[in-house]
Amino acid sequence: MTQAKPIQLSMLDLVAIRQGGTVAQALAIATRTAQHAETLGFKRYWLAEHHNMPGLACSATSVLVGHLAGATKSIRVGSGGVMLPNHAPLVVAEAFGTLAELYPGRIDLGLGRAPGTDPLTMRALRRDRVEQEDDFPRDVMELQGLLAPAQPGQRLVANPGCGTQVPIWLLGSSLFSARLAARLGLPFAFASHFAPRYLLQALAVYRDLFQPSAQLAKPYVAIGVPLIAAPSDEEAEFLASSTYQRVLGILTGERRALAPPVPGFMDKLPEPHRQAIADFLAVALVGGPTRIAEGMQALVQATDADELVLVSDVFDPELRLRSLDIAAQAALQ
C-alpha cells in the first residue's frame, strides 16, 4: 500500500477590507495571518494584484510583499500574481530584485497576463499601450533575462535585479499560460480558486508539454483552493456565506467589502445564482476537520498538485486563523 502524498499548504491573500473596517485594519490582518501561516509551516504567502476594486487592499503588490517579508522570518513571500501587462518588465525586475536582496531566498514572482481590473482602470495603468497576444511571452522572457546574471556587453541591466534570479511562476486560468509555462520550464499555478473549469485540462497540457529549464527540472503545480474550515460542517457553511456574498458580487458586478456571515444565505438565492456560485467554488473546501481532510486528499489525488494555495475569506480574523489551523491539521492526516 502506497503512502499518501504529503500535502504542502500555501496561502493567497487578496487583503480583504471587511465591512465597517479600514485599509489599515486589512493590512494588519494580512500581516498577522502571514505570521500565523509561517508558524503552521505553510511554504509561501502570496499577494494578488487588483486595482480599483472596493473591498481589496492589494493593489501595490510589491510594497505588500516587502512589508510581509519584513514581518516574517522564513516563509516565502511573493506575488500571486503581478499582472505583467500593467508594468514594464524592467520596473518589475528592479522591484523584485530589490526584495530579493533584502530577503534572500524568500521572494517569489508569480506573473499573470490578465489586467486584474476593469477597462477604465486598465487604460489608466497602461496609458496608450494596446496588448498583443505575443507581448506576454516576450515580456516574461525579457524579465527572465533582466533577473539573470548580466552578459558581456549587455546594455540594459536591472540594478537591483540582475543576478538575483528570483523564481518566476506563471499563473493562469486557461490553457494559454499552461502551454507557456511548459515551454519555458516554469512552475505553474492554476487559479482554480475562482476559475476551476479548465483545471484538469490545463494541468494535463502543462505536464505533457513541459520542457526542463535552468529553473525547473520537472513540472511543479500549485492550485488555488478556497477554504472555510470550522469545528463543524454547519458552522463552516455559515461562515462561508461571507465568501458566497463576495462571489455573488463578482458575478453581478457589485463588488463590496467582505460582509459578515448570514444564516441560510444560499437558501434565499434563486437557483441560477446558487449554481453560478457553486461553479465558481467547485474546488472549495468547506466543512469541519473530517470533510476538510477528505477534500484535501481528493483534490491531491485528482490533480497530483504539489501545493494547495488556500484562499480564506472568513469575516472574523480570529476564525480565519482557526480555519488555517484546521487546514494544517488536516494536511497531516
HELIX and SHEET records of a PDB file:
HELIX    1   1 VAL A   23  THR A   39  1                                  17    
HELIX    2   2 THR A   61  ALA A   71  1                                  11    
HELIX    3   3 LEU A   84  ASN A   86  5                                   3    
HELIX    4   4 PRO A   89  LEU A  102  1                                  14    
HELIX    5   5 PRO A  119  ARG A  126  1                                   8    
HELIX    6   6 ASP A  135  LEU A  147  1                                  13    
HELIX    7   7 LEU A  175  LEU A  184  1                                  10    
HELIX    8   8 PRO A  196  TYR A  198  5                                   3    
HELIX    9   9 LEU A  199  LEU A  209  1                                  11    
HELIX   10  10 ASP A  233  LEU A  239  1                                   7    
HELIX   11  11 SER A  241  THR A  252  1                                  12    
HELIX   12  12 MET A  266  LYS A  268  5                                   3    
HELIX   13  13 GLU A  271  PHE A  280  1                                  10    
HELIX   14  14 PRO A  289  THR A  303  1                                  15    
HELIX   15  15 PRO A  317  ALA A  331  1                                  15    
SHEET    1   A 9 LEU A 285  GLY A 287  0                                        
SHEET    2   A 9 VAL A 221  ALA A 229  1                                        
SHEET    3   A 9 PHE A 188  PHE A 190  1                                        
SHEET    4   A 9 ILE A 168  GLY A 172  1                                        
SHEET    5   A 9 ILE A 107  GLY A 112  1                                        
SHEET    6   A 9 ARG A  76  MET A  83  1                                        
SHEET    7   A 9 ARG A  44  LEU A  47  1                                        
SHEET    8   A 9 LEU A   9  ASP A  13  1                                        
SHEET    9   A 9 GLU A 307  VAL A 311  1                                        
END                                                                             
